[in-house]
Amino acid sequence: MRTLRTLLLFFPLLLLAIVSCGKRNDGLPALQRVALLANTHPDSAMALLDSLRDSIFLQPRSVRMYYDLLTVKARDKAYIRHTSDSLIRNVLRYYERQDDKKHLPETYYYAGRVYSDLGDAPQALNYFIRASETADGKDYDLLSRIYSQIGTLYLYQAVYDKALPVFRKCYQYNLLEGDSTGMVYAIRNIGRTYSVLNQVDSALYYYKEADSLAIKLGSNFLRRRVNGELSAYYTQLGMYKEAYESMFMERQKIGKNDTASFCCTAARYYFSVNQIDSAYYYSKRMTEMERYSYKKEGYEGLARIARLRGNYEKAFEYFDKYLVYADSTSELVRTEAVRKINALYNYQLREEENNRLQMQNRQQKNYIVWITASMVVAVALFFAYRQNRKRKEEGRINQLQKLKALEEQKYRQSQEFIEENKKRIAELEKELQEVRTTSDISRQELLHAQKLSLEKDNEQVEAQQKMEQEAVKAFQTSAIYIKFYETDDKILEEDWSELISAIDNTYRNFTQRLKDLYPMNEVELQVCLLLKIDMPFKRIALLVLRSKQAVTSIRKRLYKKVFGREGTPDDWDRFIRNF
């Protein structure tokens, strides 16, 4: 029924838009109706835009550009992540050339939204600042959204001192607009900023102010949004009772379908008040969540509970799982840290400083310019030399650390590791025999737990070795393996892609691990792939379309790049086959 009512509501509008676009100069009124619809019903706006797509090409360029802008806007309003900047770049070029005071601010805003989704924070910040500078001072709605986005960029890029005044501006424009919902979010964001600045009293004050405003508005939805975040902050502070109480509203709504944040709060709260059974239940629920961070905390809680109950075998089992997810979580954090761009605010300052210096240079006399340029070049060369040496040294140290980690990982998956563990297990068994003649129960339990841990390590390594052996057997009978060994046909790009996929599945992401050591070009990677599958040297040269001497040089060069010292091609071959 609801779908039917929606269709009946928008059918006349859709029909009118289609009819109106039948004429070349009547496209704009239809798009103006789309603009109004995008703010409240973005899905319907997108459907209407789709219906106009064929006829919009008959319209003037100004109408087509507005259509593209509305397409970006509707997708953004519908929370569809932007994956390309091609559309918004065309719109930007058009409105900038036209110096369109009406549409340019909103275009800058959505350009910022696009580049935010693409992970280009400096570019996004640049466009949001342009939007704030060109926007009508009385367009409070647009200005509040602009400053909300700027504050969010600063916040998530750890430029906390810049985020606070921006969120305050956002709140002021929400107030002028009379947007109570926006005010709740702005106050909450101020509280969030104070929380990351470790100003606890201020953070709690603003979170509670946001909750109070949500109560006045009678919005349980807003209260749940604020209290959900407030409870997480209480949990971070170790104030588990307050955190649990803040989750009460969300708990009422959720019912039996507990969220991860609620389970986290509840588990810590019940453990703190010594209600172990309840703490165990919510820790167990956390291990069933999708995110590794929640699984990690869940297994940590279970390990603590098992140890408290004296079940050390279970405690070690849970602790092993905690370590697995802790490593995975750390890897995700490192990947995210690489993706973030540090110099958000400095980006704008750098651009302004460059413009100022260019103007100043044009005003100076020629002889001063030459003197200054000479000094700058000399200083730049000096610092470039120092920086280059520093980067090389840091790169060398980093490379050595990577190689050491690889050696350690390879050892922990080797038969030598298993044999060392077996020796240690035998020693522990002997110690256990001796300790059993005494009354030292704690010592017995410790030795037994150590023995179990080593046995479990061996089981895991042996299982991994067996899996790898089976994977290699399956790979060596696969069609792609046989094709590379036997076919006389030309190897296509699709064949290389299939070989990469097969090798990665067999040898634990071989290509990515190799690229982490050294960023190879296409031919270098192809040589390594063929070395990995023990391809004869002559056939390698044939498949990569290079001479034997060239392939030999590639192998030798790669060894030096990775290990930082001279080596033979055979040294590189052994490394790849064992990698």
C-alpha positions in Angstrom: 0.0 0.0 0.0 2.8 2.4 0.9 4.5 1.8 -2.5 1.2 2.3 -4.3 0.6 5.6 -2.5 4.1 6.8 -3.5 3.4 5.9 -7.1 0.1 7.7 -7.1 1.7 10.7 -5.5 4.5 11.1 -8.0 2.9 9.8 -11.1 1.4 13.2 -12.1 4.7 14.9 -11.5 6.6 12.2 -13.6 4.1 12.5 -16.4 4.3 16.3 -16.4 8.1 16.2 -16.4 8.2 13.8 -19.4 5.7 15.9 -21.4 7.5 19.1 -20.5 10.8 17.7 -21.7 9.4 17.0 -25.1 10.0 20.6 -25.9 13.6 21.8 -26.1 13.2 24.8 -23.8 11.0 23.3 -21.2 13.6 21.1 -19.4 14.4 23.6 -16.6 11.0 23.7 -14.9 11.0 19.9 -14.6 14.5 20.0 -13.1 13.4 22.6 -10.6 10.8 20.2 -9.4 13.5 17.6 -9.1 15.6 19.9 -7.0 12.7 20.3 -4.5 12.1 16.6 -4.5 15.8 15.7 -3.9 15.8 17.4 -0.4 13.0 15.2 1.0 12.7 12.2 -1.3 16.0 11.5 -3.0 15.1 8.1 -4.3 12.1 9.5 -6.1 14.2 12.3 -7.4 16.7 9.8 -8.8 13.8 7.9 -10.5 12.5 11.1 -12.1 16.0 12.1 -13.3 16.4 8.7 -14.8 13.1 9.2 -16.7 14.4 12.5 -18.1 17.8 11.1 -19.2 16.9 10.5 -22.9 15.1 13.9 -23.5 17.7 16.0 -21.5 20.2 15.7 -24.4 17.8 17.9 -26.5 18.0 20.7 -24.0 20.5 23.6 -23.9 23.9 23.1 -22.2 22.8 25.1 -19.1 19.9 22.6 -18.6 22.2 19.6 -19.1 24.7 20.9 -16.6 22.0 21.5 -14.0 20.7 18.0 -14.7 24.2 16.6 -13.9 24.4 18.7 -10.7 21.1 17.4 -9.6 22.2 13.8 -10.3 25.2 14.2 -8.0 23.0 15.9 -5.4 20.3 13.2 -5.5 22.9 10.4 -5.1 24.5 12.2 -2.2 21.2 12.8 -0.5 20.3 9.1 -1.0 23.6 8.1 0.8 25.1 6.5 -2.4 28.8 6.7 -2.2 30.5 8.6 -5.0 33.1 6.5 -6.9 34.2 9.0 -9.6 34.7 12.7 -10.0 34.1 12.9 -13.8 30.6 14.2 -13.6 31.2 16.9 -11.0 34.4 18.1 -12.7 32.4 18.9 -15.9 29.8 20.7 -13.8 32.5 22.7 -12.0 34.2 23.8 -15.2 30.9 25.0 -16.6 29.7 27.0 -13.7 33.2 28.5 -13.0 33.5 29.7 -16.6 30.0 31.1 -16.4 30.7 32.6 -12.9 27.3 31.4 -11.9 26.6 32.9 -8.5 23.5 30.9 -8.0 24.7 27.4 -8.6 28.5 27.6 -8.0 28.3 27.5 -4.1 26.2 24.3 -4.2 28.5 22.9 -6.9 31.5 23.5 -4.7 29.7 21.8 -1.9 29.0 18.6 -3.8 32.5 18.6 -5.3 33.6 18.5 -1.6 31.2 15.6 -1.0 32.5 13.7 -4.0 36.2 14.1 -3.0 35.4 13.2 0.6 34.0 9.9 -0.6 37.1 9.4 -2.8 39.4 9.9 0.2 41.0 13.1 -1.1 40.6 15.2 2.0 42.7 18.2 1.0 40.8 18.5 -2.3 37.5 18.1 -0.4 38.4 20.7 2.1 39.4 23.1 -0.6 36.0 22.9 -2.3 34.1 23.2 1.0 36.0 26.4 1.8 35.3 27.7 -1.7 31.6 26.9 -1.1 31.6 28.8 2.2 33.3 31.8 0.5 30.8 32.0 -2.4 27.6 31.0 -0.6 24.9 33.6 0.0 25.3 34.7 3.6 21.6 34.1 4.2 21.6 30.5 2.8 21.8 29.2 6.4 20.9 25.6 5.4 23.8 25.3 2.9 26.2 27.1 5.2 25.4 24.8 8.1 26.0 21.7 5.9 29.3 23.2 4.6 30.6 23.7 8.1 29.4 20.4 9.3 31.4 18.7 6.5 34.5 20.9 7.2 34.3 20.0 10.9 33.9 16.3 10.1 37.0 16.4 7.8 39.1 18.1 10.5 37.8 15.6 13.2 38.5 12.4 11.3 41.9 13.7 10.1 42.8 14.5 13.8 43.0 18.3 13.3 40.9 18.6 16.5 41.7 22.2 17.4 40.3 23.4 14.0 37.2 21.3 14.3 35.7 22.9 17.4 35.2 26.5 16.0 33.8 25.1 12.8 31.2 23.0 14.5 30.2 26.1 16.6 29.6 27.9 13.3 27.5 25.0 12.1 25.4 25.3 15.2 24.9 29.1 14.7 23.7 28.5 11.2 21.4 25.7 12.3 20.0 28.2 14.9 19.4 30.9 12.3 17.8 28.4 10.0 15.6 27.1 12.8 16.8 23.5 12.1 16.4 21.8 15.5 17.5 18.5 14.2 20.7 20.0 12.8 21.2 21.7 16.2 21.2 18.4 18.0 23.8 16.9 15.6 25.9 20.1 15.9 25.9 20.0 19.7 26.7 16.3 19.6 29.6 17.0 17.3 31.0 19.6 19.7 30.8 17.0 22.4 32.5 14.5 20.2 35.3 17.0 19.5 35.8 17.7 23.2 36.0 13.9 23.8 38.9 13.5 21.4 40.6 16.5 23.0 40.3 14.7 26.3 38.2 17.5 27.9 35.9 15.2 29.7 33.7 17.7 31.5 33.0 19.7 28.4 32.4 16.6 26.3 29.8 15.3 28.8 28.1 18.7 29.1 27.5 19.0 25.3 26.4 15.3 24.9 23.8 15.9 27.7 22.8 19.2 26.1 22.2 17.4 22.8 20.1 14.8 24.7 18.1 17.5 26.4 17.3 19.2 23.1 16.2 15.8 21.6 13.9 15.4 24.6 12.3 18.8 24.0 11.8 17.8 20.3 10.2 14.6 21.4 12.5 12.6 19.1 13.4 9.2 20.4 15.4 8.7 17.2 17.7 11.6 18.0 18.0 10.5 21.6 19.1 7.1 20.5 21.8 8.7 18.2 23.1 10.9 21.0 22.9 8.3 23.8 24.5 5.6 21.7 27.6 7.8 21.2 27.5 9.0 24.8 27.4 5.4 26.1 30.5 4.6 24.0 32.3 7.6 25.6 31.2 6.5 29.1 32.6 3.0 28.3 35.9 4.6 27.1 36.1 6.4 30.4 35.4 3.2 32.4 32.1 4.7 33.7 30.2 1.4 32.9 27.1 2.1 35.0 26.5 5.5 33.3 27.2 3.9 29.9 24.7 1.1 30.6 22.0 3.7 31.6 22.7 5.7 28.5 22.1 2.7 26.3 18.7 2.1 27.9 16.7 3.9 25.2 18.5 2.1 22.4 18.0 -1.2 24.3 14.3 -0.6 24.4 14.2 0.0 20.7 16.5 -2.9 19.8 14.9 -5.5 21.9 16.7 -8.9 21.5 18.7 -7.8 18.5 21.6 -6.4 20.6 24.0 -4.0 18.8 27.8 -4.4 19.1 28.1 -1.2 21.0 25.4 -2.3 23.5 27.1 -5.7 24.0 30.4 -4.0 24.6 29.0 -1.7 27.2 26.9 -4.4 28.9 29.8 -6.9 29.0 32.1 -4.3 30.7 29.4 -3.2 33.1 28.5 -6.7 34.2 32.1 -7.7 34.6 32.7 -4.6 36.7 29.8 -5.5 39.1 30.9 -9.1 39.2 27.9 -10.5 37.4 30.0 -13.0 35.5 27.3 -15.0 33.8 25.8 -11.8 32.2 29.3 -10.6 31.3 30.0 -14.0 29.6 26.7 -13.7 27.6 27.5 -10.3 26.1 31.2 -11.1 25.5 30.0 -14.2 23.6 27.6 -12.1 21.6 30.4 -9.8 20.6 32.4 -12.6 19.1 29.4 -13.2 16.8 29.7 -9.6 15.4 31.2 -9.0 12.0 33.8 -6.3 12.9 37.1 -7.6 14.1 37.4 -5.0 16.8 34.3 -6.3 18.5 35.4 -10.0 18.1 38.8 -9.0 19.6 37.1 -7.4 22.7 34.7 -10.3 23.0 37.4 -12.9 23.1 39.4 -10.8 25.5 36.4 -10.7 27.8 35.9 -14.5 27.5 39.6 -15.1 28.3 39.4 -13.0 31.4 36.2 -14.8 32.6 37.7 -18.2 31.9 40.8 -17.3 33.8 38.7 -16.0 36.7 36.8 -19.3 36.8 40.1 -21.2 36.8 39.5 -22.7 33.3 43.0 -22.0 32.0 42.7 -24.2 28.9 39.7 -22.2 27.7 41.4 -19.0 28.7 44.4 -19.9 26.4 42.0 -20.8 23.6 40.1 -17.5 23.9 43.4 -15.6 24.3 44.7 -17.1 21.0 41.6 -16.0 19.2 42.0 -12.5 20.8 45.5 -12.3 19.4 44.4 -13.2 15.9 41.7 -10.5 15.8 44.0 -8.0 17.6 46.5 -8.5 14.7 43.7 -8.1 12.1 42.4 -5.0 13.9 45.9 -3.4 14.0 46.4 -4.1 10.3 43.1 -2.4 9.5 44.1 0.6 11.6 47.4 0.8 9.8 45.7 0.6 6.4 43.3 3.4 7.4 46.2 5.5 8.7 48.0 5.2 5.3 44.8 6.3 3.5 44.3 9.4 5.6 45.9 12.7 4.5 47.6 14.6 7.3 47.9 18.2 5.9 44.2 19.3 5.6 44.5 22.8 6.9 48.0 23.4 5.6 46.8 22.6 2.1 44.8 25.8 2.0 47.5 27.9 3.7 50.1 26.5 1.3 48.1 27.6 -1.7 47.6 31.1 -0.3 51.3 31.3 0.5 52.3 30.3 -3.0 50.0 32.9 -4.5 51.5 35.6 -2.2 55.0 34.7 -3.1 54.3 34.7 -6.8 52.9 38.2 -6.6 55.8 39.4 -4.6 58.3 37.9 -7.0 56.7 39.7 -9.9 57.1 43.1 -8.1 60.8 42.6 -7.3 63.6 43.8 -9.6 65.3 41.3 -11.8 68.6 41.2 -9.9 66.9 40.6 -6.6 64.9 37.8 -8.2 68.1 36.1 -9.5 69.9 36.4 -6.1 66.9 35.1 -4.2 66.4 32.3 -6.7 70.1 31.3 -6.4 69.9 31.1 -2.6 66.6 29.2 -2.7 68.1 26.7 -5.2 71.2 26.3 -3.0 69.2 25.8 0.2 66.7 23.5 -1.6 69.5 21.4 -3.0 71.0 21.1 0.4 67.8 20.1 2.1 66.9 17.9 -0.8 70.2 16.1 -0.4 69.6 15.7 3.3 66.1 14.6 2.9 67.0 12.1 0.2 69.7 10.6 2.4 67.2 10.4 5.3 64.5 8.8 3.1 67.0 6.2 1.8 68.1 5.4 5.4 64.6 5.1 6.6 63.7 3.0 3.5 66.7 0.7 4.2 65.7 0.3 7.9 62.1 -0.3 6.9 63.1 -2.9 4.3 65.3 -4.7 6.8 62.4 -4.8 9.3 60.1 -6.2 6.6 62.6 -8.9 5.7 63.2 -9.8 9.4 59.4 -10.1 9.9 59.2 -12.3 6.8 62.0 -14.5 8.1 60.2 -14.8 11.5 56.9 -15.6 9.9 58.6 -18.2 7.6 60.3 -19.8 10.7 57.0 -19.9 12.6 55.5 -21.9 9.7 58.4 -24.2 9.2 59.2 -27.8 10.3 62.1 -26.4 12.3 59.6 -24.4 14.4 57.6 -27.6 15.0 60.7 -29.6 16.0 61.8 -26.8 18.4 58.4 -26.9 20.0 58.5 -30.7 20.3 61.8 -30.4 22.1 60.3 -27.8 24.5 57.2 -30.0 25.0 59.4 -32.9 26.0 61.3 -30.7 28.5 57.9 -29.5 29.9 56.7 -33.1 30.3 59.9 -33.9 32.1 59.4 -30.9 34.4 55.8 -31.9 35.0 56.9 -35.3 36.1 59.2 -33.7 38.6 56.7 -31.2 39.8 54.0 -33.7 40.3 56.0 -35.2 43.2 55.6 -31.8 45.0 52.6 -29.9 46.2 53.2 -26.9 43.9 49.8 -26.9 42.1 50.3 -23.5 40.5 53.6 -24.6 38.9 51.9 -27.7 37.6 49.1 -25.7 36.0 51.5 -23.3 34.4 53.7 -26.0 32.9 50.6 -27.8 31.7 49.2 -24.6 30.1 52.5 -23.9 28.4 52.6 -27.5 27.0 49.1 -27.2 25.7 49.9 -23.9 24.0 53.0 -25.3 22.2 51.0 -28.4 21.1 48.3 -26.2 19.7 50.9 -24.1 17.9 52.3 -27.2 16.3 48.8 -28.4 15.3 48.1 -25.1 13.6 51.4 -25.0 11.7 51.0 -28.7 10.6 47.4 -28.0 9.5 48.6 -24.9 7.6 51.4 -26.9 5.9 48.9 -29.6 4.9 46.5 -27.0 3.5 49.3 -25.4 1.5 50.4 -28.8 0.1 46.9 -29.6 -1.0 46.5 -26.1 -2.5 49.8 -26.6 -4.5 48.6 -30.0 -5.8 45.3 -28.5 -6.9 47.0 -25.6 -8.6 49.5 -27.7 -10.5 46.6 -29.6 -12.1 44.6 -26.4 -12.9 44.0 -25.3 -16.5 45.8 -22.0 -16.1 49.0 -23.8 -14.8 48.9 -26.2 -17.7 48.3 -23.4 -20.2 51.4 -21.5 -19.1 53.6 -24.6 -19.2 52.3 -26.1 -22.4 50.5 -23.6 -24.7 52.2 -22.1 -27.7 49.4 -19.5 -28.1 49.9 -15.9 -27.1 49.4 -15.2 -23.4 46.7 -12.6 -23.0 46.2 -10.1 -20.2 43.2 -12.2 -19.0 45.6 -15.2 -18.6 48.0 -13.2 -16.5 45.1 -12.0 -14.3 43.9 -15.6 -13.8 47.4 -16.8 -13.0 47.8 -14.0 -10.4 44.5 -15.0 -8.8 45.4 -18.7 -8.7 48.9 -18.0 -7.2 47.5 -15.7 -4.6 44.9 -18.3 -3.6 47.6 -21.0 -3.4 50.5 -19.0 -1.7 48.6 -16.6 0.6 48.4 -13.4 -1.3 51.8 -13.8 -2.9 51.6 -10.8 -5.2 50.5 -8.3 -2.6 53.2 -9.5 -0.1 55.7 -9.1 -2.9 54.6 -5.6 -3.8 54.8 -4.6 -0.1 58.5 -5.4 -0.3 59.1 -3.5 -3.6 56.7 -1.8 -6.0 57.4 -3.8 -9.2 56.5 -3.0 -12.7 54.4 -5.4 -14.9 57.3 -7.4 -16.4 59.1 -7.7 -13.1 56.0 -9.1 -11.5 55.4 -11.5 -14.4 59.0 -12.9 -14.0 58.4 -13.5 -10.3 55.1 -15.2 -10.9 56.8 -17.6 -13.4 59.7 -18.2 -11.0 57.2 -19.1 -8.3 55.7 -21.9 -10.3 59.2 -23.2 -11.2 58.9 -22.3 -14.9 62.1 -23.1 -16.9 64.3 -20.1 -17.5 64.1 -20.2 -21.3 60.3 -20.3 -21.2 60.2 -17.4 -18.8 62.0 -15.2 -21.4 59.6 -16.4 -24.1 56.5 -15.7 -22.1 57.5 -12.2 -21.0 58.8 -11.3 -24.4 62.3 -10.4 -23.2 65.7 -11.7 -24.0 67.5 -14.2 -21.6 70.0 -11.4 -20.7 67.1 -9.0 -19.8 65.4 -11.6 -17.6 68.8 -12.3 -15.8 69.2 -8.5 -15.2 65.7 -8.3 -13.8 66.4 -11.0 -11.3 69.7 -9.5 -10.2 68.3 -6.0 -10.0 65.3 -7.1 -7.9 67.6 -8.9 -5.4 69.6 -5.7 -4.9 66.5 -3.5 -4.6 64.9 -5.7 -2.0 68.0 -6.8 0.1 70.1 -3.7 -0.4 73.2 -5.7 -1.5 74.5 -7.4 -4.6 73.3 -10.9 -5.3 73.1 -13.4 -8.1 70.0 -14.2 -10.1 69.9 -17.6 -8.4 69.7 -15.9 -5.0 66.5 -14.1 -6.1 65.1 -17.4 -7.5 65.6 -19.1 -4.2 64.0 -16.2 -2.3 60.9 -16.2 -4.6 60.4 -20.0 -4.4 60.5 -19.9 -0.6 58.5 -16.6 -0.3 
